[in-house]
Amino acid sequence: MSVLAQRMDWILGCCTAGGWEAHGPQSEYQVQLSSESAPGPPNPSARHLLTSGDSFDITFTPRPFSGAAQLSRGGAAPFTPRQMGLRDQLQLPSLQTYPVPPNCSPDDREDVQKEKLLQMYQEFALDLHTGMYLTQLTSNRDYSDIHCQVMEDMTTLKLDQSNGRIIEFPLTNVSKVYRIVKNDDKWYSAGTPLPAASQNTEQIVVVEFMRRKLAFVFKELQQAQRFLICMELMIRSAQQKQSQQAMRHLTPAFPAPQMQSRQCPTPRVVHDAMDRPTPCP
């Protein structure tokens, strides 16, 4: 019992602050952390400062529309093999005429414009699939930062308003997408000349559903054009994918003529064929 009592006293001494008293008069141990570099000559073994974000951190996605230089990644490869496979699956929808991307000149050849448009669309789809923070203009004209993300099938848009609710919007239910301009609390349609240049000019892209509208606010025109063009391409792709699935599952109401000829003849048809006179040679 004496050995057990000594063992328990040693364990309790290690788990309490009183156990440190036996090792010296110091009863507290303080550690001060600082992100500033220590004075003096540089230490080659010291850790360098954090100059970039953590690639494995998915709690926050920076805005991809932070400047005009962000209109294109410059052909940078995706980060993961999964994103590379997702990028290779993305193709432009079938349209009669394709829009000219903001980073392309109207005088460029059609194949060059289409190639840059596909690259911009793929980069936008990857950014939206990862998730991005955008500014939303609400119905009561308030501004709020929301997190937008498109699902794996590229047909459903998820909005997180940081209030515990995530709302899903099927892209197949979008009726139209358009851009309007807000200048000094006045509204103008896209292409309308503004009375004067102002720092309060905002480019607003509206995604209109059957019963609801989503308004996204941008400060620069090229950013709004990129979002408008790529969002419309994604919506057209989702609608065409839905129509193809509906045609695949639709049973034809009237069978083809070759299918009708393969039907089993009825007794009346056989009797009429036997009674039909045979033509003379």
C-alpha positions in Angstrom: 0.0 0.0 0.0 2.9 2.4 0.7 4.3 1.8 -2.8 0.8 2.5 -4.3 0.4 5.7 -2.2 3.8 7.0 -3.4 2.8 6.2 -7.0 -0.5 8.1 -6.7 1.3 11.1 -5.1 3.6 11.2 -8.1 0.8 11.1 -10.6 -1.2 13.8 -8.8 1.9 15.9 -8.6 2.4 15.7 -12.3 -1.2 16.6 -13.1 -1.4 19.7 -10.8 0.5 22.9 -10.5 1.8 21.9 -7.1 4.0 19.3 -8.7 6.2 22.0 -10.2 7.0 23.3 -6.7 9.2 20.4 -6.0 11.4 21.2 -9.0 12.0 24.9 -8.0 10.4 28.1 -6.9 8.9 28.8 -10.3 5.1 28.1 -10.3 4.3 29.5 -13.8 5.7 28.9 -17.3 4.9 31.6 -19.8 5.5 31.5 -23.5 5.4 34.7 -25.6 4.7 34.3 -29.3 5.5 36.9 -31.9 5.3 37.1 -35.7 8.1 39.7 -35.8 11.6 38.7 -36.7 14.2 38.7 -33.9 16.7 41.5 -34.0 20.3 40.8 -35.1 21.8 38.8 -37.9 19.5 36.5 -39.8 19.3 32.9 -38.6 19.4 30.4 -41.5 17.5 27.8 -39.3 14.7 30.2 -38.5 11.3 29.7 -40.0 10.2 32.1 -42.8 7.1 34.1 -42.5 3.8 33.0 -44.1 3.5 34.7 -47.4 0.8 32.6 -49.1 -2.4 30.9 -48.1 -2.7 27.3 -47.2 -3.6 25.2 -50.2 -5.4 22.7 -48.0 -7.5 25.4 -46.3 -11.1 25.3 -47.7 -12.7 27.5 -45.1 -12.2 30.7 -47.2 -11.8 31.2 -50.9 -10.5 34.6 -52.0 -12.3 36.6 -54.6 -11.2 35.6 -58.1 -12.3 38.9 -59.4 -9.9 41.1 -57.5 -8.6 42.8 -60.6 -8.5 43.0 -64.3 -5.4 40.7 -64.3 -7.6 38.0 -62.9 -9.7 37.6 -66.1 -7.6 34.7 -67.0 -5.1 32.5 -65.2 -2.8 32.7 -68.1 -3.1 29.0 -68.9 -2.2 27.9 -65.4 -2.9 24.2 -64.8 -5.5 23.2 -62.2 -4.4 22.2 -58.8 -5.6 18.6 -58.6 -6.1 15.7 -61.0 -9.8 15.9 -60.2 -9.9 19.5 -61.4 -8.0 18.5 -64.5 -10.6 15.8 -65.3 -13.4 18.3 -64.6 -11.8 20.9 -66.9 -11.5 18.4 -69.8 -15.2 17.5 -69.5 -16.3 21.1 -69.9 -17.2 22.1 -73.4 -19.0 25.1 -74.9 -22.7 24.6 -75.5 -24.2 24.6 -78.9 -25.0 28.2 -79.9 -25.6 30.0 -83.2 -23.3 32.8 -82.3 -20.7 32.9 -79.5 -19.9 36.0 -77.5 -16.5 37.7 -77.7 -14.6 37.3 -74.4 -13.4 40.5 -72.7 -9.7 39.5 -73.2 -10.1 39.1 -77.0 -10.4 41.5 -79.8 -13.4 41.4 -82.3 -10.9 41.3 -85.1 -9.4 38.0 -84.0 -10.2 34.9 -86.0 -13.3 32.9 -85.0 -11.3 29.9 -83.9 -9.0 32.1 -81.7 -12.1 33.7 -80.1 -13.7 30.3 -79.4 -10.5 28.9 -77.9 -10.1 31.8 -75.5 -13.8 31.6 -74.7 -13.5 28.0 -73.8 -10.5 28.6 -71.6 -12.2 31.4 -69.8 -15.3 29.3 -69.3 -13.3 26.4 -67.9 -11.4 28.6 -65.5 -14.7 30.2 -64.3 -16.3 26.8 -63.9 -13.4 25.5 -61.8 -13.5 28.7 -59.6 -17.2 28.4 -59.1 -16.9 24.6 -58.4 -14.3 25.4 -55.7 -16.4 28.2 -54.3 -16.1 32.0 -54.4 -17.3 34.9 -52.4 -19.4 37.5 -54.2 -21.4 40.6 -53.3 -25.1 40.3 -53.5 -27.6 43.1 -53.8 -30.7 42.1 -51.8 -34.3 43.1 -52.5 -34.1 45.8 -49.8 -31.0 47.2 -51.5 -28.5 46.0 -48.9 -25.1 44.5 -49.8 -24.1 41.2 -48.4 -21.2 38.8 -49.0 -22.3 35.4 -50.0 -20.5 32.2 -50.8 -21.5 30.7 -54.2 -20.6 27.2 -55.4 -21.8 25.0 -58.2 -22.3 21.3 -57.6 -20.5 18.5 -59.3 -23.0 18.1 -62.2 -22.7 21.8 -63.1 -26.4 22.3 -63.0 -27.2 23.5 -59.5 -25.9 26.7 -57.8 -25.6 26.8 -54.0 -25.7 30.0 -52.1 -24.6 30.3 -48.5 -25.5 33.6 -46.8 -23.7 32.7 -43.5 -27.0 32.5 -41.6 -27.2 28.7 -41.3 -29.1 28.2 -44.5 -27.8 27.0 -47.9 -30.2 27.6 -50.8 -29.9 25.6 -54.1 -30.9 27.1 -57.4 -31.3 24.8 -60.4 -29.6 26.5 -63.4 -32.2 24.9 -65.7 -34.9 27.2 -64.2 -33.1 30.4 -65.2 -35.2 32.5 -67.6 -32.6 35.1 -68.5 -29.3 36.8 -67.5 -28.6 40.5 -68.1 -26.5 43.3 -66.9 -27.5 46.7 -65.6 -25.6 49.7 -64.4 -26.1 51.7 -61.1 -24.7 55.2 -61.1 -25.4 57.6 -58.2 -28.5 55.7 -57.2 -29.8 55.7 -60.8 -30.3 52.7 -62.9 -29.3 52.3 -66.6 -29.5 49.4 -69.0 -26.3 48.0 -70.4 -24.9 50.1 -73.3 -26.6 53.3 -72.2 -24.2 56.2 -72.1 -23.8 57.5 -68.5 -24.2 61.3 -67.9 -20.8 61.6 -66.2 -18.0 59.3 -64.9 -18.4 58.6 -61.2 -16.7 56.4 -58.7 -20.1 55.2 -57.5 -20.7 53.3 -60.7 -21.5 49.6 -60.1 -22.0 46.8 -62.6 -24.8 44.5 -61.6 -25.4 41.1 -63.2 -28.9 39.7 -62.6 -29.7 36.0 -62.8 -33.5 35.8 -63.1 -35.4 32.7 -62.2 -39.1 32.1 -62.4 -39.9 33.4 -58.9 -36.7 35.0 -57.8 -33.8 37.2 -58.9 -30.1 37.1 -57.9 -28.2 40.3 -58.3 -24.4 40.2 -58.1 -22.4 43.5 -57.8 -19.1 44.2 -59.5 -16.9 47.3 -59.6 -15.3 46.7 -62.9 -16.9 46.2 -66.3 -14.6 43.4 -67.5 -15.3 41.5 -64.3 -19.1 41.8 -64.8 -18.8 40.8 -68.5 -16.7 37.7 -67.6 -19.3 36.6 -65.0 -22.2 37.3 -67.4 -20.7 35.4 -70.3 -19.6 32.4 -68.3 -22.7 32.2 -66.3 -24.8 32.2 -69.4 -22.7 29.5 -71.0 -23.1 27.4 -67.9 -26.9 27.9 -67.9 -27.1 26.9 -71.6 -25.0 23.8 -71.0 -27.3 22.8 -68.1 -30.5 23.3 -70.1 -29.1 21.4 -73.1 -28.0 18.5 -70.8 -31.6 18.4 -69.4 -33.2 18.4 -72.8 -30.9 15.6 -74.0 -31.9 13.5 -71.0 -35.6 14.2 -71.6 -35.2 13.1 -75.2 -33.4 9.9 -74.2 -36.1 8.9 -71.7 -39.0 9.9 -74.0 -40.9 7.0 -75.6 -42.0 7.8 -79.2 -45.8 8.2 -79.5 -45.8 6.9 -83.1 -43.5 4.0 -84.0 -41.3 4.3 -87.0 -42.5 2.8 -90.3 -39.9 0.0 -90.2 -41.2 -1.0 -86.8 -44.8 -1.1 -88.1 -43.8 -3.5 -90.9 -42.3 -5.9 -88.4 -45.6 -6.3 -86.6 -47.4 -9.7 -86.6 -50.2 -9.7 -89.3 -53.7 -10.3 -88.1 -55.9 -13.2 -89.5 -57.9 -10.7 -91.5 -54.8 -9.4 -93.2 -53.7 -13.0 -94.1 -57.2 -13.8 -95.4 -57.3 -10.7 -97.6 -53.9 -11.5 -99.0 -54.9 -15.0 -99.9 -58.1 -13.9 -101.6 -56.3 -11.3 -103.6 -56.1 -12.4 -107.3 -52.7 -13.3 -108.5 -51.6 -11.2 -111.5 -51.0 -13.1 -114.8 -47.4 -13.3 -116.1 
